[in-house]
Amino acid sequence: MSQPGGISIHVVDVSRGVVASGMRVEVFAAGSMRTLLCAGAINLKGVLDDALLMSEVMQEGYYEARFHVADYYRSAGVALPTLPFLDIVTYRFAIGDTRQHYHLPMKVTPWGYSCFRGGA
């Protein structure tokens, strides 16, 4: 059976070796007007629950995922400067084929991150 279209988002806090549960994430369609498609917190498995449900609304085009990195680390009790190096990370990507699944893993620390299209 083939994977449904849409996206999945998985976030790992590599600085502490845990999934980034509680990190707030929003996903927007980034056309001429930015439209919020889903928002929520990363769950205990490291996944944004609502993202996969978006397969019905996905169209070819540009999207943005916004990761609230500084708020996540502050909530976890990690000391950050008053002006954190990373606050909200915006990851802009394109969907070229709505029949495919787009898995978006993110690895993050208070000082850097890596986002890419992974295999889901």
N, C-alpha and C positions, 0 to 999 in steps of 0.2 A: 504494500500500500504506500502511496507517495505522501510525502509531507505536505500539509496544506500551505497555501501561500501565506503572506503576512510576515510579521517579524517576531522575534523573541529577543529579549534583552537579559543578559546575565552579568552581574557585577561582582568582582572579587576585590577585597581590600588586601592587596599583597603586602602592605607594610605590617599588617597584624596577622596575616595568614588566615583570614576568615572571609566568608561572603559578606557583602556590604548591606546586610539586612537593615531596613529602615531608611536607606538613602532614597530621597524623593527623586522621581524621574518624570518628565513630561515628554510626550511625543507630539510633534506638530507636523501638519502638511505645510510645506514651505513654498507655496506658489506665490502669486502676486499678493495674496493676503495670507498671513500665517494663521492657521486654524488648529486649535487644540484637538487632538484625536483621543488621547488618553493620558491619565496622570495617576500616579500612585507611588507606593513605597516598595522597594525591593523586599521580597519575602525571605523567610528563613532558609529557603533553598538557593537564594541569590538571584531570583528571577522576578521580573515585573509581570505580575499576573495578567493585567489587562492587555498587554501588547499583542499576544497571540490572537486575541479576540478581534483584532483589527483587520484580519484577513479579508473580511467582507467589504471594508471601506478603502482598502489599498488600491491606488491607481498608479500608473507610471508617473514618475515625477520625483521631486526633491522633498526630503523630510529632514527634520531636526529632532534629535533627542537631547534633552537638557538634563544634566546630572548635577544635583545640588551637593557638591563635594564638601565644601566648608561646613555647611550645616550638619552633614553626616558625621564628620570628624568631631565637631564640637559636641554633638549629642552623645558620641561614644566616649567623651572625656579626654580626647586628645588635645593637648595644648597647641593652639595655633596663634600666630601673630594677629594683632588687631586687624591688619589688612592681610588676609591669607593669600598665599601665592596662587592657589586655585580656589575660586569661589564657585561659580556655576560654569561647568564645562558644556559647551554646545558642540555636538557632533552632527555635521550635515552630511547626508548620504542620499543616494538616488536609488529608486526602485525602477529597474528596467524591464522586468518580466514579472507580472503579478501572479503567475502560476508557481514561481519559485518561492522558497522560504528564505528569508534573510535573518540569519542569526547574528546578533551584535554583542559579542562579549566585550566587556571593559575591565581592564585591570587598573587599579588606582592606588595612589599614595597621596599624602598631602602635598607632594612636590612634583607629581607627574602622573601620566596616564597613558594607556594604550587602548585604542579602539580599532576593531577590524571586522570584516565579515568572516564569520567562522562557519563551520559545518554544523548543521543542527540535526 
